Amino acid sequence: MCPRVPTSLWCPLVPTCPLVPTSPWCPLVPTSPPYPHIPLCPRVPADPRPPQLSQRPGPEAPIFLPGDGPWGWALAKLWVRGAHFTLHEAVTHLLQSHFLGETFALATHRLPACHPLYQLLLPHCRFTFHINILAREMLLSPGGIIDQAMAVGREGTLELVARGTAALTYRELCVPDDLEDRGVTDIPNYYYRDDALEIWGAIESLVEGIVALYYPEDSDVAEDHELQDWVGEIFTYAVLGNEKTGFPSKLCSRPELVKFVTMIIFCCSARHAAVNSGQYDYAAWMPNTPGTLRRPPPRRKEEATAELLLGTLPSPDATGALLALLSVVSYEGGEPRPLGSRPQEPFSGAAPRRLLGSFRRRLAAISHRIRQRNAGLALPYPYLDPACVQESVAI
C-alpha cells in the first residue's frame, strides 16, 4: 500500500488535507450510493486515533472508539481505509507516479540523444507513454473501470488529481525531506523508510558521479541551455508553473541538479514500485481497501450493526472489477527491467561504466539486506527490493 504510513497502521488521513473537502457540501459526494469516503483523523504519524466519519463535526458525526462495540469500530476502519485507498489511487499513484513520470519522460525525450541527461534518464522513461495511454483508454474513459469500481468515479478522480497537483510540493517527492516533514524518521519498523533511504542514497551517488563527469563547475550547469529548457518544461507542465510547490524552474548548481535528477529516477522506479506493487496483496481482502461503499456512514453509534456493515460493503461487481485490475497491475509483465539493469549502456567511456558498476553492487547489497530482514518477518515488506523494482513506470 501507500508508503506514507507504516503498514501496521490503518489511519493515514490528516484533518487539514487539501485534497479532502472540508465544507458541509461537497460536489464529489453523491446523495445516493456509491458513497465516497471523507472521514477526519488526527494528524498523528504513528498513533491511530479515533476517526470521525464526517467533515462536519456535530451530534450526527460521532467519533468512534474501539470500546464502542465491534461493528462501530469495524465500520469506522472500513470508511477510513476506503478514504485512504481513494486518495492513494488518485493522487499518490496516478498523479505522483504516472502523470509526473509522463512529464519527466516527455521533457527528457526532447533533449538531444547525446545529452548526458538523456542518456542517464532514458531507461527510466521506458513504456511510460504506452501504459498511460492504456490507462486513459481503459481506466479513465467514461464508463471505464474507475467509474465501475471507485466511489468518486472518473470525474471525482480527475478532481482529486487537480487538487493533488495544486497541493503537490517538491519536498514530498524527495525522500529525506518527505520523511522529515512527516515526522517519521524515528518510528520503529517502518520498512518503506529504511529501504527508500538506501535506494535514494544509491541513486544519488550515481547521479553525483555522472554530474561531476559532465559538469565540472556550477557554472556549467547554469549555462547549459538545453538543461534549463528541460527543467523549465517540467516546471511548466508537471506543476503548472506553480512556484509554491518548490519545484525549480531552473538549476544553477551541481547539487541542485543532483537532487532533481535523483528525485526523477526515484519517482519513476522505487516510488512507483512502493505504491503499485503491493496493491493486490492488500486489496485482495476487500474490506481493507474498499473502492466504494453502498451505505452512508452511521450518524449515531447505535446505528452501527452487523447488518449495516454488510450492507455497506462494495457490491460483488465493483469488487470484481477492482480486483481484476489490481491483480494485473501489481505484477510486472513482459520483460522485467530491474533498477540498474540497463541492457544497453548509453554511456561510453570507462568512468561512467565504473559508476554504473558501483551502483549495481550497491543495489545488490541493499537487496541482500532486505531479503535477510524479510526472512525474519511475519509480514515481509518486499516492494523495494531492488531486484523487484522496475526502472520505469511501465505497468
For each residue, the residues with C-beta under 8 A, 3 or more apart:
1: 7 84 88 275 278 279 282 289
2: 5 12 84 87 88 92 93 275
3: 192 193 196 274 275
4: 12 92 182
5: 2 9 11 12 45 84
6: 9 46 184 187 189 190 191 192
7: 1 191 192 379 381
8: 189
9: 5 6 12 46 48
10: 48 77 80 81 84
11: 5 41 48 49 51 77 80
12: 2 4 5 9 41 84
13: 17 20 39 40 41 51 80 83 84 87
14: 17 41 42 43
15: 40 41 42 43
16: 43
17: 13 14 20 87
18: 163 166 167
19: 87 91 160 163 164 167
20: 13 17 38 55 83 87
21: 26 27 28 29 38 55
22: 55
23: 26 55
24: 55 56
25: 29
26: 21 23 29 38 55
27: 21 159
28: 21 36 152 156 159 160
29: 21 25 26 35 36 38
30: 33 34 35 36
31:
32:
33: 30 292 293 294 295
34: 30 151 292 293 294 314 318
35: 29 30 151 292 293 294 295 296 297
36: 28 29 30 82 83 86 151 152 156 292
37: 79 80 82 83 86 151 293
38: 20 21 26 29 54 55 83
39: 13 51 52 53 54 76 79 80 83 297
40: 13 15 51 52 54 55
41: 11 12 13 14 15 48 49 51 52 80
42: 14 15 47 49
43: 14 15 16
44: 47 48 49
45: 5 182 183 184 187
46: 6 9 184 187
47: 42 44
48: 9 10 11 41 44
49: 11 41 42 44
50: 63 64 65 66 76
51: 11 13 39 40 41 63 64 76 77 79 80
52: 39 40 41 57 61 62 63 64
53: 39 61 62 64 75 76 79 297 298
54: 38 39 40 57 58 60 61 297
55: 20 21 22 23 24 26 38 40
56: 24 61
57: 52 54 61
58: 54 61
59: 62
60: 54 299 300
61: 52 53 54 56 57 58 299
62: 52 53 59 298 299 300 301
63: 50 51 52
64: 50 51 52 53 68 72 73 75 76 301 304
65: 50 68 73
66: 50 73
67:
68: 64 65 72 73 301 304
69: 72 73 301 304
70: 73 74
71: 74 75 304 305 306 308 309
72: 64 68 69 75 76 298 301 304
73: 64 65 66 68 69 70 76 77
74: 70 71 77 78 287 309
75: 53 64 71 72 78 79 297 298 304 308 309 312
76: 39 50 51 53 64 72 73 79 80
77: 10 11 51 73 74 80 81
78: 74 75 81 82 287 290 293 309 312 313
79: 37 39 51 53 75 76 82 83 293 297
80: 10 11 13 37 39 41 51 76 77 83 84
81: 10 77 78 84 85 287 288 289 290
82: 36 37 78 79 85 86 151 289 290 291 292 293
83: 13 20 36 37 38 39 79 80 86 87
84: 1 2 5 10 12 13 80 81 87 88 289
85: 81 82 88 89 283 289 290 291
86: 36 37 82 83 89 90 150 151 152 160 291
87: 2 13 17 19 20 83 84 90 91 92 160
88: 1 2 84 85 91 92 93 275
89: 85 86 92 93 94 150 157 291
90: 86 87 93 94 95 152 156 157 160 161 164
91: 19 87 88 94 95 96 160 161 163 164
92: 2 4 87 88 89 95 96 97 275
93: 2 88 89 90 96 97 98 275 276
94: 89 90 91 97 98 99 135 157 161
95: 90 91 92 98 99 100 161 164 165 168
96: 91 92 93 99 100 164 168 173 267 271 275
97: 92 93 94 100 101 267 268 271 272 275 276 393
98: 93 94 95 101 102 128 131 132 135 272 393
99: 94 95 96 102 103 132 161
100: 95 96 97 103 104 173 238 267
101: 97 98 104 105 125 128 132 267 268 272 392 393
102: 98 99 105 106 128 129 132 393
103: 99 100 106 107 233 234 237 238
104: 100 101 107 108 121 124 125 234 238 264 267 268
105: 101 102 108 109 124 125 128 129 268
106: 102 103 109 110 129 233 237
107: 103 104 110 111 230 231 233 234 237
108: 104 105 111 117 118 121 122 125 230
109: 105 106 118 125
110: 106 107 229 230 233
111: 107 108 115 117 118 226 230
112: 115 118 226
113: 118 119
114: 118 119
115: 111 112 118 119 226 227
116: 119 120 210 213 214 347
117: 108 111 120 121 227 230 261
118: 108 109 111 112 113 114 115 121 122 346
119: 113 114 115 116 122 346 347
120: 116 117 207 210 261 346 347
121: 104 108 117 118 124 125 261 264 265
122: 108 118 119 125 126 346
123: 126 337 341 342 346 391 392
124: 104 105 121 264 265 268 269 391 392
125: 101 104 105 108 109 121 122 128 268 392
126: 122 123 337 391 392 394
127: 130 131 392 393 394 395
128: 98 101 102 105 125 131 132 268 392 393 394
129: 102 105 106 132 133
130: 127 133 134 394
131: 98 127 128 134 135 393 394 395
132: 98 99 101 102 128 129 135 136 393
133: 129 130 136 137
134: 130 131 137 138 139
135: 94 98 131 132 138 139 140
136: 132 133 139 140 141
137: 133 134 140 141 144
138: 134 135 141 144 145
139: 134 135 136 144 145 146 325
140: 135 136 137 144 146 154 157 158
141: 136 137 138 144 154
142: 147 154
143: 147 148
144: 137 138 139 140 141 147 148 154
145: 138 139 148 149 321 322 325
146: 139 140 149 150 153 154 157
147: 142 143 144 150 153 154
148: 143 144 145 317 318 321
149: 145 146 291 292 314 318 319 321 322 325
150: 86 89 146 147 153 156 157 291 292 322
151: 34 35 36 37 82 86 156 291 292 293
152: 28 36 86 90 155 156 157 159 160
153: 146 147 150 156 157
154: 140 141 142 144 146 147 157 158
155: 152 158 159
156: 28 36 90 150 151 152 153 159 160
157: 89 90 94 140 146 150 152 153 154 160 161
158: 140 154 155 161 162
159: 27 28 152 155 156 162 163
160: 19 28 86 87 90 91 152 156 157 163 164
161: 90 91 94 95 99 157 158 164 165
162: 158 159 165 166
163: 18 19 91 159 160 166 167
164: 19 90 91 95 96 160 161 167 168
165: 95 161 162 168 239 240
166: 18 162 163 242
167: 18 19 163 164
168: 95 96 164 165 172 173 239 245
169: 172 173 245 246
170: 173 174 177 245 246 247 248 263
171: 174 177 178 181 246
172: 168 169 177 178 181
173: 96 100 168 169 170 178 263 266 267 271
174: 170 171 177 178 259 262 263
175: 178 179 196 197 200 266
176: 179 180 197 200
177: 170 171 172 174 180 181
178: 171 172 173 174 175 181 182
179: 175 176 182 184 185 193 196 197
180: 176 177 183 185
181: 171 172 177 178
182: 4 45 178 179
183: 45 180
184: 6 45 46 179 187 190 193
185: 179 180 193
186:
187: 6 45 46 184 190
188:
189: 6 8
190: 6 184 187 193 194
191: 6 7 194 195 373 381 384
192: 3 6 7 195 196 274 381 383 384
193: 3 179 184 185 190 196 197
194: 190 191 197 198
195: 191 192 198 199 366 370 381 384 385
196: 3 175 179 192 193 199 200 266 270 271 274 384
197: 175 176 179 193 194 200 201
198: 194 195 201 202 366 369
199: 195 196 202 203 266 270 339 363 366 384 386 389
200: 175 176 196 197 203 204 262 266 270
201: 197 198 204 205
202: 198 199 205 206 359 362 363 366 386
203: 199 200 206 207 262 265 266 270 359
204: 200 201 207 208 258 259 262
205: 201 202 208 209 358 359 362
206: 202 203 209 210 355 356 358 359
207: 120 203 204 210 211 258 261 262 265
208: 204 205 211 212 258
209: 205 206 212 213 351 355 358
210: 116 120 206 207 213 214 347 352 355
211: 207 208 214 215 221 254 257 258 261
212: 208 209 215 216 254
213: 116 209 210 351 352 355
214: 116 210 211 220
215: 211 212 218 220 221 224 254 257
216: 212 220
217: 220 221 254
218: 215 221 222 252 253 254
219: 222 223
220: 214 215 216 217 223 224
221: 211 215 217 218 224 227 251 252 253 254 256 257
222: 218 219 228 250 251 252 253
223: 219 220
224: 215 220 221 227 228
225: 228 229
226: 111 112 115 229 230
227: 115 117 221 224 230 231 251 257
228: 222 224 225 231 232 250 251
229: 110 225 226 232 233
230: 107 108 110 111 117 226 227 233 234
231: 107 227 228 234 235 248 249 250 251 260
232: 228 229 235 236 249 250
233: 103 106 107 110 229 230 236 237
234: 103 104 107 230 231 237 238 247
235: 231 232 238 239 241 247 248 249
236: 232 233 240 241
237: 103 106 107 233 234 240
238: 100 103 104 234 235 247
239: 165 168 235 242 245 247
240: 165 236 237
241: 235 236 249
242: 166 239 245 247
243: 249
244:
245: 168 169 170 239 242
246: 169 170 171
247: 170 234 235 238 239 242
248: 170 231 235 251 256 260
249: 231 232 235 241 243
250: 222 228 231 232
251: 221 222 227 228 231 248 256 257 260
252: 218 221 222 256
253: 218 221 222 256 257
254: 211 212 215 217 218 221 257 258
255: 258 259
256: 221 248 251 252 253 259 260
257: 211 215 221 227 251 253 254 260 261
258: 204 207 208 211 254 255 261 262
259: 174 204 255 256 262 263
260: 231 248 251 256 257 263 264
261: 117 120 121 207 211 257 258 264 265
262: 174 200 203 204 207 258 259 265 266
263: 170 173 174 259 260 266 267
264: 104 121 124 260 261 267 268
265: 121 124 203 207 261 262 268 269
266: 173 175 196 199 200 203 262 263 269 270 271
267: 96 97 100 101 104 173 263 264 271 272
268: 97 101 104 105 124 125 128 264 265 271 272 391 392 393
269: 124 265 266 272 273 339 389 390 391 392
270: 196 199 200 203 266 273 274 339 384 386 389
271: 96 97 173 196 266 267 268 274 275
272: 97 98 101 267 268 269 275 276 390 393
273: 269 270 276 277 383 384 388 389 390
274: 3 192 196 270 271 277 278 383 384
275: 1 2 3 88 92 93 96 97 271 272 279
276: 93 97 272 273 279 329 330 395
277: 273 274 330 331 383 388
278: 1 274 281 282 330 383
279: 1 275 276 282 283 289 326 329 330
280: 283 284 323 326 327 330 331
281: 278 284 330
282: 1 278 279 285 288 289
283: 85 279 280 286 288 289 322 323 326
284: 280 281 323 326 327
285: 282 288 289
286: 283 289 290 313 314 319 323
287: 74 78 81 290 313
288: 81 282 283 285
289: 1 81 82 84 85 279 282 283 285 286
290: 78 81 82 85 286 287 293 313 314
291: 82 85 86 89 149 150 151 314 318 319 322
292: 33 34 35 36 82 149 150 151 314 315 318
293: 33 34 35 37 78 79 82 151 290 312 313 314
294: 33 34 35 311 312 313 314 315
295: 33 35 308 311 312
296: 35
297: 35 39 53 54 75 79
298: 53 62 72 75 301 303 304 308
299: 60 61 62 303
300: 60 62 303
301: 62 64 68 69 72 298 304
302:
303: 298 299 300 308
304: 64 68 69 71 72 75 298 301 308 309
305: 71 308 309
306: 71 309 310
307: 310 311
308: 71 75 295 298 303 304 305 311 312
309: 71 74 75 78 304 305 306 312 313
310: 306 307 313
311: 294 295 307 308
312: 75 78 293 294 295 308 309
313: 78 286 287 290 293 294 309 310
314: 34 149 286 290 291 292 293 294 318 319 322
315: 292 294 318 319
316: 319 320
317: 148 320 321
318: 34 148 149 291 292 314 315 321 322
319: 149 286 291 314 315 316 322 323
320: 316 317 323 324
321: 145 148 149 317 318 324 325
322: 145 149 150 283 291 314 318 319 325 326
323: 280 283 284 286 319 320 326 327
324: 320 321 327 328
325: 139 145 149 321 322 328 329
326: 279 280 283 284 322 323 329 330
327: 280 284 323 324 330 331
328: 324 325 331 333
329: 276 279 325 326 395
330: 276 277 278 279 280 281 326 327
331: 277 280 327 328 395
332: 336 388 390 394 395
333: 328 395
334: 394
335:
336: 332 390
337: 123 126 341 343 390 391 392 394
338: 341 386 387 388 389 390 391
339: 199 269 270 363 386 389 390 391
340: 356 359 360 363 386 391
341: 123 337 338 391
342: 123 345 346 356 391
343: 337
344:
345: 342 348 352 353 356
346: 118 119 120 122 123 342
347: 116 119 120 210 352 353 356
348: 345 352
349: 352 353
350: 353 354
351: 209 213 354 355
352: 210 213 345 347 348 349 355 356
353: 345 347 349 350 356 357
354: 350 351 357 358
355: 206 209 210 213 351 352 358 359
356: 206 340 342 345 347 352 353 359 360
357: 353 354 360 361
358: 205 206 209 354 355 361 362
359: 202 203 205 206 340 355 356 362 363
360: 340 356 357 363 364
361: 357 358 364 365
362: 202 205 358 359 365 366
363: 199 202 339 340 359 360 366 367 386
364: 360 361 367 368 386
365: 361 362 368 369
366: 195 198 199 202 362 363 369 370 385 386
367: 363 364 370 371 385 386 387
368: 364 365 371 372
369: 198 365 366 372 373
370: 195 366 367 373 374 381 382 384 385 386
371: 367 368 374 375 385
372: 368 369 375 376
373: 191 369 370 376 377
374: 370 371 377 380 381 382 385
375: 371 372 380
376: 372 373
377: 373 374 380 381
378:
379: 7
380: 374 375 377
381: 7 191 192 195 370 374 377 384
382: 370 374 385 388
383: 192 273 274 277 278 388 389
384: 191 192 195 196 199 270 273 274 370 381 389
385: 195 366 367 370 371 374 382 388 389
386: 199 202 270 338 339 340 363 364 366 367 370 389
387: 338 367
388: 273 277 332 338 382 383 385
389: 199 269 270 273 338 339 383 384 385 386
390: 269 272 273 332 336 337 338 339 394 395
391: 123 124 126 268 269 337 338 339 340 341 342 394
392: 101 123 124 125 126 127 128 268 269 337
393: 97 98 101 102 127 128 131 132 268 272
394: 126 127 128 130 131 332 334 337 390 391
395: 127 131 276 329 331 332 333 390
